[in-house]
């Protein structure tokens, strides 16, 4: 309702056409639909009032960020980038299933996704990165930001993980399972995983710093983020690479141990 009331202002401020305004409505509707199920689950676990306040805060922050956009075209351009990135990954995994990882070239992936090889490399620096750079860490940390501020860092990470897994579509879960298996069985992908772990440490450190009011380069923040990734690596290598549910369970159990001070 509020979005509909704001449409005239959006049209003027962002120089948006009727098609652009319809895209805004669809985006808000889709976001609400996706949030309903994990929101209900989190409300049952942590209290409906806390989750409602967290959701309103996240909505407010998102609205402030949208207000800083220079035009409707900016939103559409970002949406197009996301679609291109998703298409590259989708076609890459289809080719990996069909002919194997090693037999698949960047040129084949680019051709299947109808982009040039140079465009592929704008999104993924290497072929290994198309396997490793999924959206799970970003979904997870966005869910962490939505957690009530009174939650401790590990509790917020655990709750965020459950919310993120609940929001992932089945086809993306399939690609996550396949990516985990490739990371464990293909030497080149496994070697590249070390760089991905370093990137993940930086992402987690930034989220923890924002939540705690510290600098991301603070040694305490970096060590804490490294400990989180260490728990993830232990869970990762402890079982079959394609069993995502078992990985999530082991990861959550490891985080609970970390939260309890790692008792032995």
Secondary structure by P-SEA (a helix, b strand, c coil): cccccaaaaaaaaacccaaaaaaaaaaaaaaaaaaaaaaaaaaaaccaaaaaaaaaaaaaaaaaaaaacccaaaaaaaaaaaaaaaaaaaaaaaaaaacccccccaaaaaaaacccaaaaaaacccaaaaacccaaaaaaaaaaaaccccccaaaaaaaaaaaaaaaccaaaaaaaaaaaaaaaccaaaaaaaaaaaaaaaaaaaaaaaaaaccccccaaaaaaaaaaaaaaaaaaaccccccaaaaaaaaaaaaaaaaacccc
